[in-house]
Amino acid sequence: MRAGAMVSGVLVTGEVKRWQLDTESGQYVRISLTAPDATLNAHLQDANGKSIQDSASIGGTGGAALLAWITGAPQYQLELKMVGDYPRKCNFRLKVEELRPAQPGEDPGQFPALAAADLLRNAQKRMLAKNFREALPLLGEALEAARKLGDPRLEGQALYRIAMAHHYL
């Protein structure tokens, strides 16, 4: 993969797709992932197999996720797979949004959309553990952040999960 590269395709149950990203040390990388039809898991690791980021739960309601980090290794691998077995196949798209030299003091964790996505991810973990009351404050924060960003996909995900949490309470 390279800056500006976009990949779209279909993923079927049980299939794992992998991509390699070659970088130089000190690069800022931001990758967006979308999967409107199913729940996916994106896992990023360096060439030595060290886990960098894991974006569990992309999709189901026009789902989107962001991965962002500052490189310290020359090569990374991104793995994408479906969670569960319904639907049997789904469409996905990933794009290398940025691949550039990092600025001094830059922290990819401070990217607002990434912070909102982290709130959604943490809320989803609580929901999977059936801790719906604990998930609601995180979902409220994610909704507020999505509205400030003007991101309808993140807002939709937050609203959907708020409704699901209330449904299961």
Rosetta silent file (secondary structure, phi, psi, omega in degrees, C-alpha in Angstrom):
SEQUENCE: MRAGAMVSGVLVTGEVKRWQLDTESGQYVRISLTAPDATLNAHLQDANGKSIQDSASIGGTGGAALLAWITGAPQYQLELKMVGDYPRKCNFRLKVEELRPAQPGEDPGQFPALAAADLLRNAQKRMLAKNFREALPLLGEALEAARKLGDPRLEGQALYRIAMAHHYL
SCORE:     score description
SCORE:     0.000 S_00000001
   1 L     0.000  157.411  179.834    0.000    0.000    0.000 S_00000001
   2 L  -145.723  169.195  179.500    1.042    3.607   -0.511 S_00000001
   3 L   -56.588  133.799 -179.868   -0.331    7.087    0.230 S_00000001
   4 L    83.648  -10.084 -178.771   -3.627    7.631   -1.551 S_00000001
   5 L   -66.983  140.525  177.215   -4.039    3.922   -2.255 S_00000001
   6 E  -132.147  137.479  178.493   -7.576    2.624   -2.003 S_00000001
   7 E  -127.907  132.353  172.879   -8.706   -0.979   -1.952 S_00000001
   8 E  -134.134  153.802 -178.225  -12.292   -2.143   -2.096 S_00000001
   9 E  -179.706 -163.707 -178.889  -13.653   -5.616   -2.374 S_00000001
  10 E  -121.389  136.894  177.271  -15.734   -8.372   -0.895 S_00000001
  11 E  -117.082  132.732  179.317  -14.886  -10.403    2.183 S_00000001
  12 E  -107.796  159.590 -179.641  -16.572  -13.758    2.820 S_00000001
  13 L   -51.917  131.068  177.881  -17.077  -15.579    6.106 S_00000001
  14 L    85.589  -11.619 -178.811  -13.832  -17.148    7.325 S_00000001
  15 L   -84.316  145.420  174.968  -11.673  -15.235    4.856 S_00000001
  16 E  -124.818  128.074  176.016   -8.767  -13.057    5.989 S_00000001
  17 E  -108.962  142.784 -178.025   -7.314  -10.374    3.740 S_00000001
  18 E  -131.670  144.193  175.196   -3.841   -8.938    4.344 S_00000001
  19 E  -133.811  148.698  177.940   -1.974   -5.931    3.010 S_00000001
  20 E  -107.334  136.654  177.036    1.590   -4.806    3.512 S_00000001
  21 E  -120.170  115.859  177.721    2.495   -1.179    4.119 S_00000001
  22 E   -93.275  130.264 -176.466    6.123   -0.197    3.568 S_00000001
  23 L  -138.043  175.548  168.511    7.180    2.937    5.440 S_00000001
  24 L  -110.828  153.740  178.184   10.156    4.807    6.764 S_00000001
  25 L   -60.308  140.207  178.043   10.618    5.388   10.467 S_00000001
  26 L    85.851   17.540  177.826    8.939    8.562   11.718 S_00000001
  27 E   -92.609  142.715  172.564    6.041    8.551    9.233 S_00000001
  28 E   -92.540  124.760 -178.346    2.512    9.566   10.230 S_00000001
  29 E  -123.085  134.183  174.919    0.039    7.032    8.806 S_00000001
  30 E  -135.674  124.036 -179.050   -3.750    7.270    8.777 S_00000001
  31 E  -121.963  130.964  174.955   -5.935    4.570    7.208 S_00000001
  32 E  -103.731  144.582  179.720   -9.727    4.687    6.945 S_00000001
  33 E  -131.208  136.141  174.375  -11.847    1.542    6.744 S_00000001
  34 E  -132.778  145.067  178.485  -15.520    1.230    5.891 S_00000001
  35 E  -154.456   95.601 -174.603  -17.790   -1.798    5.848 S_00000001
  36 L   -75.560  -15.851 -168.551  -21.510   -1.070    5.606 S_00000001
  37 L  -105.392  -18.943 -173.052  -22.790   -4.642    5.625 S_00000001
  38 L  -152.696  172.010  176.985  -21.088   -6.613    8.404 S_00000001
  39 L   -93.125  125.110 -178.349  -18.915   -6.429   11.472 S_00000001
  40 E  -119.037  162.090  173.866  -15.212   -6.615   10.670 S_00000001
  41 E  -124.146  126.684  175.625  -12.019   -6.685   12.674 S_00000001
  42 E  -110.069  127.972 -178.783   -8.940   -4.812   11.470 S_00000001
  43 E  -125.326  128.523 -179.478   -5.640   -5.750   13.093 S_00000001
  44 E  -113.917  132.100  177.315   -2.398   -3.875   12.485 S_00000001
  45 E  -141.308  157.243  177.721    1.003   -5.299   13.396 S_00000001
  46 E   -83.745  179.282 -175.503    4.625   -4.535   12.643 S_00000001
  47 L   -62.856  -22.591  178.675    6.984   -6.872   10.758 S_00000001
  48 L   -88.947    2.590  179.289    7.948   -8.616   14.030 S_00000001
  49 L    88.493    4.346  178.901    4.317   -9.463   14.789 S_00000001
  50 L   -73.400  127.375  179.734    3.921   -6.800   17.492 S_00000001
  51 E   -68.748  129.609  179.637    0.308   -5.617   17.670 S_00000001
  52 E  -102.764  -51.682  178.201   -0.008   -1.876   16.956 S_00000001
  53 E  -149.092  154.078  177.678   -3.778   -1.328   16.790 S_00000001
  54 E  -137.452  122.103  179.410   -6.925   -3.392   16.724 S_00000001
  55 E  -111.301   86.012 -178.895  -10.191   -1.987   15.468 S_00000001
  56 E   -83.313  124.599  174.810  -12.784   -4.504   16.571 S_00000001
  57 E    89.648   77.764  170.484  -16.243   -3.843   15.181 S_00000001
  58 E  -112.210  125.999  170.912  -16.383   -1.934   11.952 S_00000001
  59 L   114.359 -168.626 -178.216  -19.679   -2.052   10.187 S_00000001
  60 L    90.324  -37.879 -178.938  -23.224   -3.137   10.576 S_00000001
  61 L  -139.522   50.664 -176.124  -24.619    0.382   10.179 S_00000001
  62 L    74.465   37.925 -171.581  -22.416    2.073    7.624 S_00000001
  63 E   -62.591  147.770  178.133  -19.464    1.378    9.869 S_00000001
  64 E  -143.819  153.743  176.474  -16.184    3.187    9.666 S_00000001
  65 E  -148.971  157.485  176.032  -12.928    3.076   11.557 S_00000001
  66 E  -125.515  140.502  169.888   -9.611    4.880   11.529 S_00000001
  67 E  -118.432  131.804  178.507   -6.161    3.546   12.272 S_00000001
  68 E  -145.771  136.407  179.789   -3.434    6.137   12.885 S_00000001
  69 E  -161.102  165.082  174.103    0.097    5.771   14.193 S_00000001
  70 E  -105.799  125.721 -171.930    3.635    7.056   13.870 S_00000001
  71 L   -71.857  147.433  174.064    5.900    4.439   12.357 S_00000001
  72 L  -133.059   -2.743 -179.424    8.924    3.007   14.067 S_00000001
  73 L  -128.307  160.304 -177.477    9.389    0.030   11.756 S_00000001
  74 L   -81.157  -11.111 -173.669    9.908   -0.234    7.998 S_00000001
  75 E  -149.779  140.188  178.038    6.971   -2.564    7.379 S_00000001
  76 E  -133.794  156.418  176.693    3.463   -3.165    8.721 S_00000001
  77 E  -125.452  131.888  176.664    0.744   -5.664    7.963 S_00000001
  78 E  -109.401  128.348 -178.277   -2.972   -4.910    8.045 S_00000001
  79 E  -118.618  133.928 -179.372   -5.319   -7.857    8.442 S_00000001
  80 E  -126.527  129.375  177.939   -9.072   -7.663    7.842 S_00000001
  81 E  -147.423  158.737  178.594  -11.569  -10.389    8.714 S_00000001
  82 E   -80.458  147.605  173.845  -15.271  -10.797    9.412 S_00000001
  83 L  -104.031  124.380 -177.745  -16.596  -11.225   12.937 S_00000001
  84 L    83.886 -170.760 -177.338  -19.308  -13.867   13.073 S_00000001
  85 L  -128.046   18.239  175.503  -20.873  -15.595   10.101 S_00000001
  86 L  -132.807  132.365   -6.400  -23.681  -13.262    9.063 S_00000001
  87 L   -71.670  174.186 -177.394  -23.897  -12.033    6.420 S_00000001
  88 L   -70.917  -24.918  176.549  -21.948  -14.594    4.405 S_00000001
  89 E  -149.792  156.924 -179.354  -20.116  -11.839    2.519 S_00000001
  90 E  -148.962  156.686  175.953  -19.697   -8.087    2.806 S_00000001
  91 E   -89.611  149.306  176.284  -18.247   -5.143    0.934 S_00000001
  92 E  -145.396  163.030  174.562  -15.363   -3.164    2.380 S_00000001
  93 E  -147.525  135.669  172.214  -13.123   -0.255    1.466 S_00000001
  94 E  -132.405  147.428 -177.367   -9.837    0.872    2.924 S_00000001
  95 E  -143.118  135.621  172.531   -7.777    3.900    2.020 S_00000001
  96 E   -81.288  100.116 -176.614   -4.390    5.216    3.066 S_00000001
  97 E   -72.544  -42.170 -179.624   -5.513    8.759    3.888 S_00000001
  98 E  -141.136  141.817  171.200   -2.098   10.030    4.947 S_00000001
  99 E  -151.976   98.570 -172.304    1.467    8.789    4.759 S_00000001
 100 E  -151.857  166.344  176.143    3.861   11.646    5.460 S_00000001
 101 E   -62.236  135.646  177.720    6.688   12.659    7.782 S_00000001
 102 L   -70.238  146.431  176.626    5.440   13.118   11.345 S_00000001
 103 L   -88.521  150.591  178.433    5.608   16.603   12.823 S_00000001
 104 L   -56.737  130.851  178.294    7.426   17.179   16.150 S_00000001
 105 L    78.769    2.187 -178.892    5.052   16.492   19.049 S_00000001
 106 L   -70.292  135.439 -179.857    2.369   15.045   16.773 S_00000001
 107 L  -128.620  111.520 -178.862    0.148   12.457   18.452 S_00000001
 108 H   -62.550  -22.164  177.855   -2.186   10.429   16.240 S_00000001
 109 H   -67.942  -15.396  179.495   -4.305    9.678   19.318 S_00000001
 110 H   -90.116   -1.410  176.899   -5.329   13.331   19.360 S_00000001
 111 L   -65.447  120.017 -171.419   -6.980   13.107   15.938 S_00000001
 112 H   -55.631  -42.211 -179.591  -10.641   13.894   16.855 S_00000001
 113 H   -66.822  -33.754  177.939  -12.251   11.234   14.660 S_00000001
 114 H   -68.282  -40.245  177.917   -9.856    8.621   16.032 S_00000001
 115 H   -63.437  -41.850  178.053  -10.708    9.631   19.605 S_00000001
 116 H   -64.325  -41.128  178.375  -14.449    9.338   18.824 S_00000001
 117 H   -64.909  -36.101  176.143  -13.888    5.938   17.234 S_00000001
 118 H   -63.350  -40.201  176.265  -11.971    4.825   20.338 S_00000001
 119 H   -60.404  -44.679  178.088  -14.956    5.813   22.488 S_00000001
 120 H   -62.066  -42.901 -179.568  -17.215    3.718   20.266 S_00000001
 121 H   -62.915  -43.937  179.268  -14.798    0.782   20.402 S_00000001
 122 H   -66.307  -38.258  176.718  -14.585    0.938   24.214 S_00000001
 123 H   -64.439  -41.487  179.837  -18.362    1.168   24.482 S_00000001
 124 H   -61.863  -38.982  177.619  -18.719   -1.822   22.161 S_00000001
 125 H   -61.196  -40.434  178.329  -16.407   -3.875   24.384 S_00000001
 126 H   -67.868  -37.759  178.803  -18.638   -3.105   27.360 S_00000001
 127 H   -66.017  -40.454  178.255  -21.738   -3.998   25.372 S_00000001
 128 H   -63.608  -28.937  176.603  -20.227   -7.325   24.339 S_00000001
 129 L   -87.765    8.014  179.478  -19.594   -7.980   28.042 S_00000001
 130 L    64.267   27.104  175.421  -23.280   -7.087   28.667 S_00000001
 131 L  -100.632   67.567 -172.451  -22.314   -3.968   30.669 S_00000001
 132 H   -67.043  -36.669  178.826  -24.836   -1.760   28.881 S_00000001
 133 H   -65.234  -35.692  177.567  -25.072    0.897   31.621 S_00000001
 134 H   -69.995  -28.760 -178.390  -21.286    1.363   31.524 S_00000001
 135 H   -74.632  -31.796 -173.126  -21.416    1.729   27.734 S_00000001
 136 H   -58.665  -45.009  178.221  -24.005    4.526   27.688 S_00000001
 137 H   -61.746  -38.493  177.821  -21.769    7.384   28.968 S_00000001
 138 H   -64.638  -40.433  178.774  -19.077    6.456   26.441 S_00000001
 139 H   -66.066  -36.691  176.161  -21.662    6.359   23.679 S_00000001
 140 H   -62.732  -42.521  176.933  -22.928    9.784   24.738 S_00000001
 141 H   -64.147  -41.245  179.507  -19.393   11.173   24.498 S_00000001
 142 H   -64.737  -39.576  178.464  -18.916    9.523   21.101 S_00000001
 143 H   -63.419  -45.793  178.476  -22.195   11.000   19.856 S_00000001
 144 H   -60.547  -44.278  179.708  -21.205   14.471   21.024 S_00000001
 145 H   -63.782  -41.842 -179.982  -17.775   14.139   19.383 S_00000001
 146 H   -63.393  -39.437  179.302  -19.302   12.886   16.113 S_00000001
 147 H   -67.781  -39.768  176.806  -21.694   15.837   16.022 S_00000001
 148 H   -62.499  -37.700  179.222  -18.861   18.304   16.653 S_00000001
 149 H   -75.004  -20.896 -175.028  -16.919   16.695   13.804 S_00000001
 150 L    72.064   31.332 -177.147  -19.961   16.715   11.546 S_00000001
 151 L  -101.131  102.153 -176.613  -19.373   13.031   10.775 S_00000001
 152 H   -66.415  -28.265  178.817  -22.723   11.358    9.987 S_00000001
 153 H   -68.601  -46.065  177.871  -21.225    7.839    9.924 S_00000001
 154 H   -65.062  -39.436  178.683  -19.804    8.123   13.440 S_00000001
 155 H   -62.383  -43.368  178.359  -23.014    9.786   14.610 S_00000001
 156 H   -62.134  -40.943  178.064  -25.070    6.955   13.118 S_00000001
 157 H   -63.651  -43.301 -179.632  -22.905    4.331   14.809 S_00000001
 158 H   -64.050  -46.010  179.972  -23.230    6.063   18.172 S_00000001
 159 H   -62.678  -42.435  178.594  -27.021    6.427   17.848 S_00000001
 160 H   -59.806  -46.035 -177.936  -27.385    2.809   16.759 S_00000001
 161 H   -70.433  -33.800  174.300  -25.358    1.555   19.727 S_00000001
 162 H   -61.361  -45.086  178.505  -27.242    3.815   22.151 S_00000001
 163 H   -62.167  -41.766  178.863  -30.485    2.295   20.887 S_00000001
 164 H   -64.476  -41.500  179.336  -29.070   -1.229   21.220 S_00000001
 165 H   -62.097  -44.247  178.832  -27.862   -0.555   24.772 S_00000001
 166 H   -66.188  -36.675  178.114  -31.301    0.736   25.777 S_00000001
 167 H   -59.113  -41.645 -176.858  -32.945   -2.220   24.080 S_00000001
 168 H   -85.826   -6.660  178.596  -30.925   -4.675   26.176 S_00000001
 169 L   -73.139    0.000    0.000  -31.333   -2.822   29.489 S_00000001
